[in-house]
Amino acid sequence: MAGVWQGIDYKSTVFKGLTEKLGRLGVSGNGYQGAPAAIINLIIPYILVLAGLILFASILIAGYSMLTSFGDENKISSAKKMLTNAAIGFGIIFVSYWLLLLIKTILGM
């Protein structure tokens, strides 16, 4: 695995901020052997925020669609389906966040 990361110049300006963050996470040594896991740890909070924003937008769109349906059963059922999917998405985000925290606590990270 170390071979994959050996060809990258970690001192370049492109990777400077990332390597500083990786260094704070304790990723060091020849070839940055722990870099993929550390990069994933840096990205996860942003992914959760993006998922939350998408969830919020889905709820707003479903609500707007329901309000402007003017009694059309097809539009109402479409909005209900979108709202149901948003609720399922919220459940998935919620469970994944708590599983990440649980795994982080168990592994002592």
C-alpha positions, 0 to 999 in steps of 0.5 A: 500500500505504501507504493501507491503514496510514494510518488506524491510530493507531499511538500507541494503547495497543493498538498500543503494544507492536507499534509498539515491536517494529516500530520495533526491526525498522527499520519506520518512515516514513509509513504503516508501509509495511513493516508487513505483512512485519514483522508476519509476521516477528514471528508466524513463531516463534510459529507454529513453536512452535504447530506443534511443540506440535501435532506433539508432541500428535499423536505422544502421541495416536497412541502412546496409541491404539496402546497401547490398541488391544488388538490391534484392527487398525482402531485400530492402522492408524488410529494408524499413519496418525496417526503417519505424518501427524505424521512428514510434518508434522515434515518440513514444519515442519523444511524450512520452518524451514530455508528461512526461515533460508536466505531470511533469510540470503540477503536479509541480514535 
